[in-house]
Amino acid sequence: MAGEKSPYHEVSAAGRMEDIGGRSLPLRESLMRGPEGAFLVWHWMWIGERAVTSQYVGKLVQAKEKLLFRGDDGAVLMVSAPYGASPDEARAALR
């Protein structure tokens, strides 16, 4: 997520499911560190009517949508929040 010479770096990353607006959303969670401190990033891709976290699955969904003449548009969504002692602070803010 951050370049080699960037002052920001990823501490850890994992997949997770979150309930947002009564709907289950698969996303990738990254704990980041930078000059201003620690922050949490949730990111996922939206392709067609589907949220995906894997680039490989995303490409497969894009190909399927294109074959069904629905187009192959997609978007990457990222939201972040800072945290102090625990990433749970940021998770609550992002929900």
SULKAWO-V957986 format. One record per pair of residues at least 24 apart in sequence whose C-alpha atoms are under 10 Angstrom apart, sorted by the first residue. I is the first residue (numbers start at 1). J is the second residue. D is the distance in whole Angstrom. If there is no record, write none. Layout:
I|J|D / I|J|D
This chain:
1|30|9 / 1|32|9 / 1|41|10 / 2|32|9 / 6|34|9 / 7|33|8 / 7|34|6 / 7|35|7 / 7|36|10 / 8|32|7 / 8|33|6 / 8|34|4 / 8|35|7 / 8|36|9 / 8|37|9 / 8|38|9 / 9|33|6 / 9|34|7 / 9|35|10 / 9|38|10 / 10|34|9 / 10|38|10 / 10|39|10 / 10|40|10 / 10|41|10 / 11|38|9 / 11|40|10 / 12|40|10 / 13|40|10 / 13|41|9 / 13|42|10 / 14|42|10 / 15|42|9 / 15|43|10 / 15|44|10 / 15|53|8 / 15|54|10 / 16|42|9 / 16|53|10 / 18|91|10 / 18|95|8 / 19|95|8 / 20|94|10 / 20|95|7 / 21|95|9 / 24|51|10 / 25|50|10 / 25|51|7 / 25|52|9 / 25|53|10 / 26|50|10 / 26|51|7 / 26|52|7 / 26|53|7 / 26|54|10 / 27|51|8 / 27|52|7 / 27|53|6 / 27|54|9 / 27|77|10 / 27|78|10 / 28|52|9 / 28|53|6 / 28|54|9 / 28|78|9 / 29|53|10 / 29|78|10 / 29|79|10 / 29|80|10 / 29|91|10 / 30|80|9 / 31|80|10 / 31|82|10 / 31|83|10 / 31|87|8 / 32|80|10 / 32|82|9 / 33|82|10 / 36|82|9 / 37|82|8 / 37|83|8 / 37|84|8 / 38|81|9 / 38|82|6 / 38|83|6 / 38|84|7 / 38|85|9 / 38|86|9 / 38|87|9 / 38|90|10 / 39|80|7 / 39|81|5 / 39|82|4 / 39|83|5 / 39|84|8 / 39|86|10 / 39|87|8 / 39|89|10 / 39|90|7 / 40|79|8 / 40|80|5 / 40|81|5 / 40|82|6 / 40|83|7 / 40|87|7 / 40|88|9 / 40|89|9 / 40|90|6 / 40|91|8 / 40|94|9 / 41|78|7 / 41|79|6 / 41|80|4 / 41|81|7 / 41|82|9 / 41|90|9 / 41|91|9 / 41|94|9 / 42|77|8 / 42|78|6 / 42|79|5 / 42|80|6 / 42|81|9 / 42|91|9 / 42|94|8 / 43|76|7 / 43|77|5 / 43|78|4 / 43|79|7 / 43|80|9 / 44|75|8 / 44|76|6 / 44|77|6 / 44|78|7 / 44|79|9 / 45|74|7 / 45|75|6 / 45|76|4 / 45|77|6 / 45|78|9 / 46|73|9 / 46|74|5 / 46|75|5 / 46|76|6 / 46|77|7 / 47|71|10 / 47|72|7 / 47|73|6 / 47|74|4 / 47|75|7 / 47|76|9 / 48|72|7 / 48|73|7 / 48|74|7 / 48|75|9 / 49|74|10 / 50|74|10 / 51|75|10 / 51|76|10 / 51|77|10 / 52|76|10
